[in-house]
Each structure stands twice: as structure tokens, then as C-alpha cells.
Amino acid sequence: MKPLYSNGIELSVDADALGELEDSSAYLEDEAALRAKMEAQGYLFFRGLIDTAVILEAREEILMKFAIIGEIDPEFPINDAIYGGGQAIHQVNLRAFSRSVRDGIAYRRVVLDESLLKLHEKLLGGKVRAFDFRWPRFARPGEGCGVHCDGPYLTRGTDRIYSSWIPLGDVAREEGALMILERGPQHHPLLKHYLAKDADRDGLQWLGNPRELRQRFDTRWLTTDFRAGDVLCFAMDTVHAALDNKSPIGRCRLSSDSRYQLASEPLDERWNGPDPPAHGRDKVFFPGLGSWNNKDFQDEWKTVDRQGRLVIDR
Ligand SMILES: O=C(O)CCC(=O)C(=O)O
């Protein structure tokens, strides 16, 4: 197996350190089994839950927009997503750009896909709604995402929420797949204080070094080679991170995070409404471009000026 890295740290690929995500497709019609598995594992993984054509349309829609700002090399087909250097990102209105990606019609079809909504209805036991905000991610070669749980970022309204990570195209593990930390007896004792935090109020950092963390929890990182149509759904207290994108051909990884809750429960005001305020009107969801150790969300959220242009002190 090729070496795998997360946050610049090489991970052990030994069988006691790295495993495969378990496919739960066989339980799709069994509500009780789905809930029991989610409770036990903290995640549910489904191969081919969403029609591949729906995913590929969203991929094309989003990559076209990244190509316009120079993030994709024009020498190659846009859908190959070969990194192009991003020459224009300092000139454009990134606030408008990120909104146009988030609110694209083809992308919306993925987030509101019927089989995805039905799955969440089974898990939550009623009519569900997706958060109005969504998190499409373009991970350039070398980029990844730090270790964290979603709870501290999303649960001001209710903590009965599930996240779905959806690859918008095939994502081999070495091209930046998501990984989940397997649950073990140390899970809740070690996370008790962290899970009680609110990321905006408490200024959270990533949970730390993915190799040491796994050893401390004494479990395995779980991942797979994702294919277009797969869905990885997980709970608010599930520890996860991305593998670094080490694409041998310089391909950028495109994926989506969307979140679902019961329609009847209170909403987290940061992520819902016609124009959600998120982490503040002066910040835009635009992960990557370097590492700032997530202080004030800078790894993922970039400060922009009044024209929506990127303001970063390198
Ligand atoms: O796709 C990624 O790199 C990370 C996604 C994630 O962990 C999240 O948004 O919670």
C-alpha cells in the first residue's frame, strides 16, 4: 500500500492501525439496524447510495467555477481537476464565489437527494431538513483537514444532527479521502471536555496529531477508496480527519459536507436562513492555501475585505 499522510504526518498502514470502512448498504431498509449501527460505530457508509450522474453533474458545475478563478490547469479536461495555481483568487469576490459554488443547482440536487433524505429520516425518526449552509471542499495537492468532531461547530440548535461526507467524483485514499477514528472504550472519556465546547465561543483548535491520537484512543483509523455515489454519514461525536491529498498527477479532491436534522427542532442560526452568517460576515469558507493551525478558523475560513477579496497575512 502507498504511504498515507494526514496533516503532514505519515500514518501506520498496519492492520492494527488502519482498517476499511464497513458498508452498511445491506441495512438500508432496516431502521432499527441502521440506528444501532450508528450508535455503535458512530458512522454509516454506503456504496453507491446516490446516482452517479447526479454526483458527476455537481462535480462539473463546481469545477467549472474553480476553473474560472484559475484553480484548474486549462491544459487538462476540467473534470480531471488538475491543480492550476489559482492565479485569480486574490482578485475575485470570494464571498460571491463561495456562495455561487454552495448554491449551484446541480450541487443542491446532491445535498437534497431523495435517498439521502430518506436515510436521515430513518435515523432521526421524522421529517428532516438539510442545513441551508453546505460545505463543498476543493482540496489541492498537499492539503487535508485536521482531526475534529463536528459537534462543537454545529449544535447550537440541537445535537441530533448527522453529517454526510460525499465525494464528488472518485477519491482514492491517497487523493485525500476522509477517515474516521474507530470507536473504543476510551472514546467518550477522552472527548468529554472537547464535546462540551462551542467552537465560536471557545476558539477550538484541531484535536491534534492523528498518529498519536489513534494510539491514545487505542483503535484504528478507518477509510476506503471512495467512488462517486458513495456516502459516509456520521455523528456529532465522531472523530474524523482527511488524509492529505498526495495525488500523483496533481488532482484536486472535490467533496461535500452537508448536515441534517429533524425539521421540527431548533436551528443553529450560524448555518441556516437565506444568507447564513456562518463564522461572521467577514469570513468565507475557502479551505486550504496553507496552514495557520486553525486559529480563528483560518485554515478553513478566510478573512475577506468589503469587496470580498482575500486578506491573509502569510
Ligand atoms: O473533507 C474534509 O477534508 C473534511 C470534512 C470534515 O471533516 C468536516 O467538514 O467536518
Ligand as a Chemical Component Dictionary entry (heavy atoms), coordinates in Angstrom:
data_LIG
# 
_chem_comp.id                   LIG 
_chem_comp.type                 NON-POLYMER 
_chem_comp.pdbx_formal_charge   0 
_chem_comp.three_letter_code    LIG 
# 
loop_
_chem_comp_atom.comp_id 
_chem_comp_atom.atom_id 
_chem_comp_atom.alt_atom_id 
_chem_comp_atom.type_symbol 
_chem_comp_atom.charge 
_chem_comp_atom.model_Cartn_x 
_chem_comp_atom.model_Cartn_y 
_chem_comp_atom.model_Cartn_z 
_chem_comp_atom.pdbx_ordinal 
LIG O1 O1 O 0 -13.461 16.910 3.658 1  
LIG C1 C1 C 0 -12.659 17.191 4.526 2  
LIG O2 O2 O 0 -11.454 17.347 4.286 3  
LIG C2 C2 C 0 -13.095 17.363 5.933 4  
LIG C3 C3 C 0 -14.546 17.352 6.117 5  
LIG C4 C4 C 0 -14.896 17.473 7.550 6  
LIG O3 O3 O 0 -14.293 16.902 8.350 7  
LIG C5 C5 C 0 -15.973 18.312 8.034 8  
LIG O4 O4 O 0 -16.387 19.245 7.331 9  
LIG O5 O5 O 0 -16.410 18.093 9.169 10 
# 
loop_
_chem_comp_bond.comp_id 
_chem_comp_bond.atom_id_1 
_chem_comp_bond.atom_id_2 
_chem_comp_bond.value_order 
_chem_comp_bond.pdbx_ordinal 
LIG O1 C1 DOUB 1 
LIG C1 O2 SING 2 
LIG C1 C2 SING 3 
LIG C2 C3 SING 4 
LIG C3 C4 SING 5 
LIG C4 O3 DOUB 6 
LIG C4 C5 SING 7 
LIG C5 O4 DOUB 8 
LIG C5 O5 SING 9 
# 
